[in-house]
Amino acid sequence: MLIGFLAGMVSGFFSAGGGLLLVPYMSSILKMEEVKARATTIFCIFVLVLTSGVFYLGQNYIDWGISLKCAFGGILGGYIGSKILFRSGKKFLQISFIIFLIYAGVKMI
């Protein structure tokens, strides 16, 4: 529950990033296999996003034109990404996640 709380705080504060905490936690600390950790994280993020989204909806912060276009693209990307995830090996997942984290960190700096 503590890691879920932290992921929720990160997600609510930065509007993203809960998975950056959850995937390493589940795969390293809980010793989940990579695919299961990512799939579990996706479900957790869904709940986090719904919670944050309700708050932002109540504050009238949502641009519906952009959000609906992104949502449709996200559905397609999520479908394709999950297909690739199921066909990828553990090493590929680890390396691609590390590369993504480095890229995201450099872009933020």
Residue pairs with C-beta under 8 A, 6 or more apart in sequence:
3 21
3 22
3 25
4 22
4 44
6 21
7 17
7 18
7 19
7 21
7 22
7 44
7 45
7 48
8 18
8 48
8 51
10 17
10 18
10 20
10 21
11 17
11 18
11 45
11 48
11 49
11 52
12 48
12 51
12 52
12 55
15 52
18 41
18 44
18 45
18 48
19 41
19 42
19 45
20 101
20 104
22 37
22 40
22 41
22 44
22 45
23 37
23 38
23 41
23 97
26 32
26 36
26 37
26 40
26 41
27 33
27 34
27 37
30 37
32 40
33 90
34 90
34 93
34 94
35 85
35 86
35 93
38 85
38 93
39 82
39 85
42 78
42 82
53 62
56 62
85 93
88 96
